[in-house]
Amino acid sequence: MSSPVSRPAADAAHAAPGRRTVLVASDLDRTLVYSAAALGLTVPDAEAPRLLCVEVYRSMPLSYLTETAAALLTELVDRSVFVPTTTRTREQYGRIRLPGPLPRYAICANGGHLMVDGESDPGWHARVRRALDADCAPLAQVRARMVEAADPGWLLKERVAEDLFAYLVVDREKLPDSWVRELADWAGPRGWTVSLQGRKLYAVPRPLTKSAAVAEVARRTGAEHVLAAGDSLLDADLLLAADTGWRPGHGELADLGWNAPHITALPERGVAAGERVLREFLTHTGQD
């Protein structure tokens, strides 16, 4: 599979006469792309799907999708307004090299940055900042609470992302469920959401949402229908705002049994769920 081309895909390519414009907003990690630990392969090694590495970190392969998924994604990008929609920072997103043309739009930092042709839109970012300043406790206060209350026995790292939200890298086996609930109970009245995804425990301001950024892309592109997929609590607002959506059989939403009338809970888990999500996207663009 060839590397992404440097030029962005033009919006006009998705608006042929007589065809409705469909916007596809998809979470990346554990929805479309998977680390080795998250692949969830259950077949014998000799029957495992061929994998394409789409992320390298510190000279080591980090994230994958199947070659079948890569082909489906290339087709999807050609037939829709495909918008990677991630909690990753801009730097972390920049390591991802998906097949097909570089998407014109991408959403990073859970909606804090709307990327257009690879650059953050300053007007959008300023708008997000105003909302956070008006409605939420300061990041420094929330970060201090997380770090001071954490137990060194399970805390591995603590980070601030894009000066927008904070997260801890934890040992999941040692992290008490009660600690997560207590942090969520404390953060909620202060305008923050808590989400546990794999080894990362996020505290994110409630106005910082993927759905708001996707709505802005839909406005700019004239999209008439929005499809979405995601696996975590931070994807719930994105899924609820979409016309049609899917969640994999793994992840935070699956563990909670979360659903909505227009959301399909897929049985597939791991990298097989990534393939299924892409097939559903293609079917619902009317092109498969």
FENTABEL-V792095 format. One line per field, one symbol per residue. ss: DSSP state (~ for helix, > for strand, _ for the rest). burial: + if it has 16 or more other C-alpha atoms within 10 Angstrom, else -. Layout:
BEGIN
ss->???
burial->???
END
This chain:
BEGIN
ss->_______>__~~~~_______>>>>>__>___>>>~~~______~~~___>>>>>>>__>>>>>>>~~~~~~~~~~~~~_>>>>>____~~~~~_>_____>__>>>>~~~_>>>>__>>_~~~~~~~~~~~~~~___~~~~~~~~~~~_____>>>>>>>___>>>>>>______~~~~~~~~~~~~___>>>>>>__>>>>>>____~~~~~~~~~~~~___>>>>>___~~~~~~~~~__>>>>____~~~~~______>>>_____~~~~~~~~~~~~~~____
burial->-------++++--++----++++++++++++++++--++++---------+++++------+++++++++-+++++++++++++++++++--+--++++++++++++++++++++-++-+---+---+---+---++++--++--++--+---++--+-+---+++++++++--+----+--++-++--++++++++-+++++++++++++++++-++--+-+-++++++++++++-+++++-+++++++++++----+---+-+--+++++++++++++++-++---
END
